[in-house]
Amino acid sequence: MSTTGYAYAISNTEQSLHFYRDLLGMQVDSRSLNWRATQARLDIPVRITGLRPVQGGLEIELLDYIVPFKARPIPSDWKSCDIAHIQIELVVNNIEQAVEILPQNGVQFVSSEYENMLAN
């Protein structure tokens, strides 16, 4: 966790900005490249992008590690029962609108509850 909210490791800054900024409407609050202290010990610099909800609230920091070629990528087939599973919950003003717009932009829902909302 960061001091201003929550920090999440991501694999692609532009892809993540498309989701959080363009689809969910969050605002970019800060950008930096951190290569000191912890990152120096790990020998992995990290691109940090801070996003904040327009209505106020805690910041989300996206941590895009500039991964050396020898590192292993995050598995694309993570399941909710895996030890490394991550689940993020965000509050939106209009859930029906979000459920309609997100799949049109390539977002896949895991829960059948949202699929039922789309069918109605």
LORO-515659 format. One record per residue (C-alpha): x, z, y negated; residue in three letters. Coordinates in steps of 0.02 Angstrom, whole numbers. Each point is the difference from the previous one (the first is absolute). Layout:
BEGIN
<site east="X" up="Z" north="Y" votor="ALA"/>
...
END
This chain:
BEGIN
<site east="0" up="0" north="0" votor="MET"/>
<site east="61" up="-39" north="-174" votor="SER"/>
<site east="-13" up="118" north="-147" votor="THR"/>
<site east="-137" up="-104" north="-80" votor="THR"/>
<site east="-110" up="-40" north="150" votor="GLY"/>
<site east="37" up="-81" north="167" votor="TYR"/>
<site east="138" up="-119" north="54" votor="ALA"/>
<site east="-17" up="-128" north="139" votor="TYR"/>
<site east="130" up="-113" north="78" votor="ALA"/>
<site east="-55" up="-182" north="-6" votor="ILE"/>
<site east="77" up="-161" north="63" votor="SER"/>
<site east="-42" up="-117" north="-145" votor="ASN"/>
<site east="-23" up="49" north="-182" votor="THR"/>
<site east="-94" up="-158" north="-52" votor="GLU"/>
<site east="-120" up="10" north="148" votor="GLN"/>
<site east="-34" up="184" north="-37" votor="SER"/>
<site east="-26" up="-35" north="-186" votor="LEU"/>
<site east="-127" up="-134" north="45" votor="HIS"/>
<site east="-99" up="132" north="96" votor="PHE"/>
<site east="17" up="154" north="-111" votor="TYR"/>
<site east="7" up="-85" north="-171" votor="ARG"/>
<site east="-94" up="-163" north="19" votor="ASP"/>
<site east="-135" up="51" north="126" votor="LEU"/>
<site east="-21" up="186" north="-34" votor="LEU"/>
<site east="36" up="-6" north="-188" votor="GLY"/>
<site east="141" up="127" north="-10" votor="MET"/>
<site east="123" up="-15" north="-144" votor="GLN"/>
<site east="189" up="-14" north="18" votor="VAL"/>
<site east="68" up="156" north="-84" votor="ASP"/>
<site east="186" up="-17" north="38" votor="SER"/>
<site east="130" up="-103" north="90" votor="ARG"/>
<site east="177" up="47" north="48" votor="SER"/>
<site east="141" up="-29" north="123" votor="LEU"/>
<site east="63" up="164" north="72" votor="ASN"/>
<site east="171" up="-8" north="78" votor="TRP"/>
<site east="69" up="173" north="-38" votor="ARG"/>
<site east="0" up="168" north="90" votor="ALA"/>
<site east="-105" up="-16" north="158" votor="THR"/>
<site east="8" up="-189" north="6" votor="GLN"/>
<site east="191" up="4" north="-18" votor="ALA"/>
<site east="13" up="111" north="155" votor="ARG"/>
<site east="-114" up="-119" north="94" votor="LEU"/>
<site east="85" up="-154" north="-72" votor="ASP"/>
<site east="-172" up="-76" north="-32" votor="ILE"/>
<site east="-57" up="-29" north="-180" votor="PRO"/>
<site east="-188" up="9" north="-28" votor="VAL"/>
<site east="-112" up="-95" north="-122" votor="ARG"/>
<site east="-130" up="123" north="-68" votor="ILE"/>
<site east="-164" up="-54" north="-80" votor="THR"/>
<site east="-116" up="134" north="-71" votor="GLY"/>
<site east="-187" up="-39" north="-8" votor="LEU"/>
<site east="-135" up="104" north="-81" votor="ARG"/>
<site east="-191" up="-16" north="10" votor="PRO"/>
<site east="-78" up="-65" north="-161" votor="VAL"/>
<site east="-119" up="151" north="-3" votor="GLN"/>
<site east="146" up="121" north="16" votor="GLY"/>
<site east="60" up="97" north="150" votor="GLY"/>
<site east="156" up="15" north="105" votor="LEU"/>
<site east="130" up="-137" north="0" votor="GLU"/>
<site east="45" up="-96" north="157" votor="ILE"/>
<site east="182" up="-48" north="17" votor="GLU"/>
<site east="39" up="-153" north="106" votor="LEU"/>
<site east="173" up="14" north="78" votor="LEU"/>
<site east="70" up="-170" north="49" votor="ASP"/>
<site east="163" up="36" north="90" votor="TYR"/>
<site east="124" up="-141" north="-14" votor="ILE"/>
<site east="33" up="4" north="186" votor="VAL"/>
<site east="166" up="-53" north="74" votor="PRO"/>
<site east="-12" up="-135" north="133" votor="PHE"/>
<site east="39" up="122" north="141" votor="LYS"/>
<site east="-153" up="110" north="-34" votor="ALA"/>
<site east="-157" up="-11" north="107" votor="ARG"/>
<site east="-161" up="-58" north="-84" votor="PRO"/>
<site east="-159" up="105" north="4" votor="ILE"/>
<site east="-102" up="-50" north="154" votor="PRO"/>
<site east="-146" up="-113" north="-46" votor="SER"/>
<site east="-109" up="69" north="140" votor="ASP"/>
<site east="-8" up="183" north="-52" votor="TRP"/>
<site east="-157" up="89" north="60" votor="LYS"/>
<site east="-84" up="157" north="-66" votor="SER"/>
<site east="60" up="96" north="154" votor="CYS"/>
<site east="184" up="-41" north="-34" votor="ASP"/>
<site east="109" up="140" north="-65" votor="ILE"/>
<site east="52" up="-104" north="-150" votor="ALA"/>
<site east="-176" up="-55" north="-51" votor="HIS"/>
<site east="-43" up="7" north="-186" votor="ILE"/>
<site east="-174" up="11" north="-73" votor="GLN"/>
<site east="-33" up="-7" north="-187" votor="ILE"/>
<site east="-169" up="40" north="-74" votor="GLU"/>
<site east="-44" up="-61" north="-175" votor="LEU"/>
<site east="-158" up="28" north="-101" votor="VAL"/>
<site east="-84" up="-154" north="-76" votor="VAL"/>
<site east="-144" up="-11" north="-123" votor="ASN"/>
<site east="-100" up="-127" north="101" votor="ASN"/>
<site east="31" up="3" north="189" votor="ILE"/>
<site east="-119" up="-144" north="35" votor="GLU"/>
<site east="93" up="-112" north="-121" votor="GLN"/>
<site east="169" up="51" north="73" votor="ALA"/>
<site east="-63" up="-33" north="178" votor="VAL"/>
<site east="-54" up="-173" north="-55" votor="GLU"/>
<site east="156" up="-47" north="-101" votor="ILE"/>
<site east="140" up="69" north="111" votor="LEU"/>
<site east="-33" up="-110" north="156" votor="PRO"/>
<site east="-8" up="-153" north="-114" votor="GLN"/>
<site east="180" up="41" north="-44" votor="ASN"/>
<site east="66" up="21" north="176" votor="GLY"/>
<site east="-30" up="188" north="23" votor="VAL"/>
<site east="-55" up="44" north="177" votor="GLN"/>
<site east="-107" up="154" north="28" votor="PHE"/>
<site east="36" up="109" north="151" votor="VAL"/>
<site east="-162" up="99" north="-2" votor="SER"/>
<site east="-159" up="-81" north="65" votor="SER"/>
<site east="-95" up="99" north="-134" votor="GLU"/>
<site east="62" up="-123" north="-131" votor="TYR"/>
<site east="-36" up="-150" north="110" votor="GLU"/>
<site east="-180" up="62" north="10" votor="ASN"/>
<site east="-6" up="9" north="-192" votor="MET"/>
<site east="57" up="-182" north="-9" votor="LEU"/>
<site east="-135" up="-55" north="123" votor="ALA"/>
<site east="-141" up="76" north="-104" votor="ASN"/>
END
